[in-house]
Amino acid sequence: MNINMEKLELGNITIDVVKKDIKNIHLSVHPPGGRVRISAPKRIDLDTIRVFAISKLNWIKKQQSRIRMQEREAPRDYINRESHFFKGKRYLLKVIEHNAPPKVILRHSTIDLYIRPDSNRAKRRQVLDEWYRKHMKEILPALIEKWEVKMGVYVNEFGIKKMKTKWGTCNRQAKRIWLNLELAKKPPECLEYILVHEMVHLLERYHNDRFKSLMDKFIPKWRFYRDELNRFPVSHKDWKY
C-alpha cells in the first residue's frame, strides 16, 4: 500500500499526516507523549487537512493533557516491598533468597520471588519476566481457540515478547500474532481485547471503518477496554496502541 508522510505545525503542536488508500480522515492522539496523527485519503489536500485539524484543536489538547497526566511506572529495582502488577492488580514483591533454582509464587497480596543469593537486578527481572510469559502461554491457547470459532479465522502461531511501541502485531500471511509481555500485568479483558484486535487483522488489514465494524461486532466494549488499558500505569518505556 502506497503511503505518503507529511507534517503539519499548529502552534506548538506537530501533527504527523499519513495519506493512504482510505475513505475517511482519522485523527488519533497517542501515549505516552501525546503524539498526534492524522490518516487521510490521498485525494484530500494538506490545506483541507489543516482546516480539519484546527477544528479539532481543543479536542487534541484535551487528549494530550489527559495522556500526559497518566500515571507512569518507575523503572523497577526488583527489591522487597516494591510494587508490581499482575492481571491488573498491584502486588508487593517479596524477595526470598535460597540455594535452589529460582521460582515465583503468587500470594494474596505479594509476589514471592525465590532467587539465589547475590542475584543481580537483571537476573531477578529475567525470572519474573519468565513467570509472566509462562502465565500468558498457559491462557492464550484457549482464548485463541475461542475467538477462532467466533471469528472464523485461524491463528497458525502466536508468540510473546517485549515490544517498545506496540501492544501486539499480526503477520497476515503467516497468520502469526505477537503479544506484548507487558499485557500479563494488565486486566485480563485488556489482554483479550488486544488479542481480538490482532485477530481482526486477519479479516481486515487496515484500521478502517470495516475494521471498527468488526471490532464492534466481536467486542462491543472494545473502546472501553482500550481506554482502560491506557489508564493503567505503563512502564517507563514508550508504549502505544
Buried (B, 14 or more C-beta within 10 A) or exposed (E): EEEEEEEBEBEEBEBBBBBBEBEEBBBBBBBBEBBBEBBBEEEBEEEEBBEBBEEBEEEBBEBBEBBEEBEEBEEBEBEEEBEBBBBBEEBBBBBEEEEEEBEBEBEEEBBBBBBEEEBEEEBBBBBBBEBBBEBBEEBBEEBBEEBBEEBEBEBEEBEBEEBEEBBBBBBEEEBBBBBBBBBBBBBEBBBBBBBBBBBBBBBBEBBBEBBBEBBEEBBEEBEEBBEBBBEBBBBEEEBBB
